[in-house]
């Protein structure tokens, strides 16, 4: 996986990693007997405080990926990951202030 250095790979990884981060947050921090994953996602998007807190935490997965690819000198993939991190950050900010 670290051998490929292409922009589309970085964009794909940068798009999917925050979603994985949100799901990991759900399984680690949320009591599954109280909230289903679907209920948590709805609550996540409706609550602006939750959106910024968990949304920001989910971007840590992108930071880890970005660091791995930069350290391995796979700059194209790292740029794709960084671009998606910025996009997610802007979407989180927009959602926070539009609610």
C-alpha positions as CSV (number, residue, x, y, z in Angstrom):
1,X,0.0,0.0,0.0
2,X,2.8,2.4,0.7
3,X,4.4,1.7,-2.6
4,X,1.7,3.4,-4.7
5,X,2.1,7.2,-5.1
6,X,-1.0,8.6,-6.9
7,X,-3.4,11.5,-6.2
8,X,-6.5,9.3,-6.5
9,X,-5.3,6.9,-3.9
10,X,-4.7,9.8,-1.5
11,X,-8.2,11.3,-2.2
12,X,-9.8,7.9,-1.7
13,X,-8.0,7.2,1.5
14,X,-8.5,10.8,2.8
15,X,-12.2,10.4,2.1
16,X,-12.7,7.1,3.8
17,X,-10.4,7.5,6.8
18,X,-12.6,10.1,8.7
19,X,-15.6,7.9,8.2
20,X,-13.6,5.0,9.8
21,X,-12.7,7.4,12.6
22,X,-16.3,8.2,13.3
23,X,-17.2,4.5,13.4
24,X,-14.3,3.8,15.7
25,X,-15.4,6.6,18.0
26,X,-18.9,5.0,18.1
27,X,-17.6,1.6,19.0
28,X,-15.1,2.9,21.6
29,X,-17.1,5.7,23.3
30,X,-20.8,5.1,22.7
31,X,-22.9,2.6,24.5
32,X,-24.3,0.5,21.6
33,X,-27.2,-0.7,23.8
34,X,-28.5,2.9,24.0
35,X,-27.8,4.2,20.5
36,X,-27.6,2.3,17.3
37,X,-24.9,3.4,14.8
38,X,-27.7,5.0,12.6
39,X,-29.0,7.0,15.6
40,X,-25.5,8.1,16.5
41,X,-24.9,9.3,12.9
42,X,-28.2,11.3,13.0
43,X,-27.3,12.8,16.4
44,X,-23.8,13.5,15.2
45,X,-25.0,15.7,12.2
46,X,-27.8,17.4,14.2
47,X,-25.6,18.4,17.2
48,X,-23.1,21.1,16.3
49,X,-21.0,20.5,19.4
50,X,-20.8,16.8,18.7
51,X,-20.1,17.6,15.0
52,X,-17.0,19.6,15.7
53,X,-15.7,17.5,18.6
54,X,-16.1,14.1,17.0
55,X,-15.5,15.4,13.4
56,X,-12.2,16.9,14.5
57,X,-11.2,13.6,16.3
58,X,-12.1,11.6,13.1
59,X,-9.5,13.7,11.2
60,X,-6.8,12.3,13.4
61,X,-6.9,9.2,11.2
62,X,-6.0,11.4,8.2
63,X,-3.2,13.0,10.1
64,X,-1.7,9.5,10.8
65,X,-2.1,8.5,7.1
66,X,-0.6,11.8,6.0
67,X,2.4,11.4,8.3
68,X,3.0,7.8,7.1
69,X,3.0,8.8,3.4
70,X,5.1,12.0,3.9
71,X,7.7,10.0,5.9
72,X,7.8,7.4,3.1
73,X,8.2,10.2,0.5
74,X,4.9,9.4,-1.3
75,X,4.1,13.0,-1.9
76,X,1.3,12.6,-4.4
77,X,-0.7,10.4,-2.1
78,X,0.1,12.6,0.9
79,X,-1.2,15.7,-1.1
80,X,-4.5,13.8,-1.8
81,X,-4.9,12.9,1.9
82,X,-4.1,16.5,2.9
83,X,-6.6,17.9,0.4
84,X,-9.4,15.7,1.7
85,X,-8.5,16.6,5.3
86,X,-8.9,20.3,4.4
87,X,-12.2,19.5,2.7
88,X,-13.6,17.6,5.7
89,X,-12.4,20.4,8.0
90,X,-14.2,23.0,5.9
91,X,-17.4,20.9,5.7
92,X,-17.3,20.5,9.5
93,X,-16.9,24.3,10.0
94,X,-19.7,25.0,7.5
95,X,-22.0,22.5,9.2
96,X,-21.2,23.9,12.6
97,X,-22.1,27.5,11.6
98,X,-25.1,26.7,9.4
99,X,-27.0,25.0,12.2
